[in-house]
Amino acid sequence: MHALQDSVLLYPVYALLFADAGLTTAEISSLFAIWSVVSFVCEIPAGALADTWSRKRLYALGEVIAAAGWAVWLIQPSYPGFATGFVLWGLGGAFASGSLEALVYDHLGDGTAYTRVMGRARMAGMLGILAATLLAGPALRSGGYLLVGVISVATVTAGGLLALLLPEKPRGGTDDGEARNAQEDGGYLGVLRTGLRTVTGGARVLRVLAVAMAVPGFSALDEYLPLLAREMGAPTPDVPLWFALTALAMAAGAGLADRLAPDSPRPLAGALTLAAALLAAGSLTPHPAGLIPVSAAFGLLQFAMVHAETRLQDAITGPARATALSVAGFGAEVAAVLVYAAFGLPVALPLLCAVMAVPLSLTALLSLQR
């Protein structure tokens, strides 16, 4: 399912689609900001909905809505059309965010098992991105952005429908009884309040939450990788191949996440520190070869994302798990908006990428706090 979800041929080229439609880097950044604003506005309400409704159905609905957003891009390839598509993608992403993770953790009930399963699932997703990236170039040459978009819409829709086949525990266990009590105390709003209390119940949980917010926020940088590759001198048809290298590194990072204990902060801090150094060095290299250390940095970020998420899952107690996770998703979207705002500044793209190593290093320091 993760392989289908991430096998999106549009991923390595949609920034180029916007640029070829005449949009400036600042306008492209504003589209990314629209995407994130919609996502974080809907994130927490959608998490509470996942705790009161079917998590797998909400996830499937989110994937279908996101695919519809990409279809709008193909129908109206202009700034208003792109903005509308990002609104739909943001809404769909909010529905899907946290729903699947809560479903899996509740089914497994163990942080180590969760790290193993989600690490492998993310690896399958990254390999799906790799396959899509390798196919994006030939598809772009043969059918242009239209063919790339149609395949992407079909693939993600299929992945969303496949989620309906996942097992889902019936409401009836101890936690489910607590969930019913929360609903009886205030219905949907009761579950929402329970989830918010869960992640604000202590200093340790707040620190774990802050790291779980920040780490995926840095993944917003991958939106600029195609533009960075072109800035470094890579021809447009070769950009998907360089993006494939990043996808391969991310697959390796996710697949290796369970090799080190997620309950220790040191692997997480070490991965973030090394990622910051590689990102800065690679971004400032005036040659496409600089994308090699940049790709390695994204692999380490993927490793760190699995560890940060597992530490948060282990810290969450109570019935409103998806709501609590959605708070982390909300924070990640806020972090992403800050990244997009920074990239709207009139500064050279490689330099902006390198500067991102500073907050990444600070996040590494924060992750060492117990």
Helices and strands as residue ranges (DSSP letters): H 2-6, H 14-20, H 25-52, H 55-75, H 79-96, H 99-108, H 111-162, G 163-165, H 174-198, H 203-218, G 219-224, H 225-231, G 236-238, H 239-255, G 257-259, H 265-283, G 288-290, H 291-315, H 321-343, H 349-355, H 357-367
